[in-house]
Amino acid sequence: MDCLLLGISLLSCLAMLFVLTRRYFSSRGAKLLKLPETWWTPGIENSVNNDIRPYKVTFSEEMVKDLKYRLKHTRPLTPPLKDVAWNYGTNTDALRKFLDYWANEYNFNEREKYINQYSHFKTNIQGLDIHFIHVKPNNTEGKRVLPLLIVHGWPGSIMEFYKIIPLLTSPKPEHDFVFEVIAPSLPGFGFSSAATIPELSCIQMSAVLKNLMLRLGYDKYYVQGGDWGSSVIHTMSCLYPQHVLGLHSNLCIVINKWILLKKALNLFSPLLWKKTKKRTGFSLLGETGYYHIQATKPDTVGVGLNDSPAGLAAYIIEKFSTGTNSSYKYKADGGFLEKYTYDELIDNLMIYWVSNSITTAMRIYAELYTKSNRSLNAILERTPIKVPSACAQFPYEIMEQSPYELRKRFVNLLRITKMPRGGHFAAFEEPELLANDIWISVDEMEEWNKKHRETLICQQKG
């Protein structure tokens, strides 16, 4: 039976690869159309305004009381098998300690103040109330202020950026500029409202965030992101180069026909050559089950995660274990405390819990695989990104590509930085490393723009 199930999984992957490849070739001649700016909450067009409203994150007494009750009345957790650590998913011995801390030691009042230390706002963009943090530098004497849009992914949130924001908004003597940071919650995540109609994927979110920046008065700005945030800023840079001054990504990915073929061969090499040392195919299958669920049935799994804080914690902290370092699954404690504190991890959970947004956040996976978005994404993946770009590669990231592969899409790739440590959640794990690379990269982009920006924009208009 095990062999049969494994065979079915491999055949499913082959089928998916076939579909993607066929779709790639079938749309080769298609032109990139202008992205429509859809109104994502039909029926409220005449009842919204363009105000930018201050917002405060609130942990109400009623919510905290209910949450503690649920945590303290969680059904008995199934004990883990002997010596499996986190290889079967979240280790319930470690989870039990985590839940006990959340219920009895997490200081809700103090963490609410921590979350509100930065200025929060909301404004309506295309029928969506978009929540964002806006942090301006305190001392700008003699410095140019550069707007920087930073974008999170799943299962992260704005909380990923709390340690890196002061590193970006504090002037450095060696640079003649300083950053002004805008960190939005993606639509459907946290305190940003969700669409009431289908099709809002990371592609369409690029238009929403472009319009957010215009609402704030920024016609030109830099962008940074990882995970889904990288997909959003890659699309923004591709479609709106007149606004994006430069791109910094900690998950640069390029997909074309040759890369797809190479990845397919790597995926199934253990079946073809038994002496292969690195079983990359099976590792990928073992760590991406959630992706398939969320890309197909997010609303089903969302019911349980919305109802149970224990379930939500188990589902999310496992990603912060293996996403930070895949070897952590061999540690009984999940290893994540080497990079995070309980408070930091729970702050991120609280964003999902308070806003009741885990289901709508997971829909970002399903929306990318609608028929129309698959076709659009296939075109986007083959459209070069011409704004100056920089890629930070952390050693425990889920995927890494060579400079040769990256330059197939990022045609003005100025910088690739091999980081000494860190994984998928770069801003959360290694804020100093990431911040330093952003500073240096933008410095190089500023010089590039002085020489080439006008030519780039003329080419775009032509």
Number of C-alpha atoms within 10 A of each C-alpha: 6 7 8 9 10 13 12 12 13 17 12 12 16 15 12 12 16 12 11 17 16 12 15 21 12 12 13 11 9 11 11 14 10 7 12 8 14 14 17 22 16 12 9 11 12 7 7 14 11 10 10 15 11 13 16 15 14 14 16 13 11 8 13 15 12 11 19 16 12 16 18 14 10 14 9 8 12 9 9 17 12 6 10 14 21 24 19 11 19 23 24 21 15 16 20 16 12 20 23 14 16 24 18 11 12 16 12 19 13 10 17 17 14 12 19 15 11 15 14 20 18 23 23 21 22 20 24 22 21 26 27 22 20 17 19 21 16 11 11 16 10 10 15 13 18 19 21 26 23 25 27 26 23 19 20 25 21 23 21 23 22 18 16 20 24 17 18 24 22 17 22 13 9 8 13 14 22 26 25 20 24 21 24 26 24 30 27 25 31 28 24 22 23 23 19 15 10 11 21 23 22 27 24 20 21 25 22 27 22 23 18 21 19 13 16 12 9 15 15 19 18 23 28 25 24 24 22 21 24 25 23 28 31 32 23 26 27 21 24 19 20 20 19 22 25 27 30 29 26 26 27 24 19 19 18 17 14 10 13 15 14 11 16 15 14 17 20 17 19 17 13 10 9 9 10 12 9 11 16 16 18 15 12 13 14 12 15 10 10 15 13 12 16 21 17 17 15 22 17 12 15 20 12 14 23 19 14 16 22 23 14 18 22 21 16 18 22 20 22 25 26 25 21 27 22 19 15 21 23 15 16 17 20 26 20 23 12 12 14 14 11 16 17 16 22 21 23 21 22 20 21 24 22 18 16 19 22 25 23 19 24 25 24 26 21 21 22 21 16 17 10 11 18 16 18 19 19 22 19 21 18 17 17 18 25 20 29 29 29 27 25 22 25 25 17 21 21 17 13 17 14 10 13 8 16 18 17 17 23 26 14 18 21 17 18 20 14 11 16 10 16 23 24 24 28 28 25 23 23 18 22 16 18 25 19 13 20 21 19 14 23 25 14 17 27 15 11 17 16 9 11 13 19 12 11 17 15 10 10 13 8 6
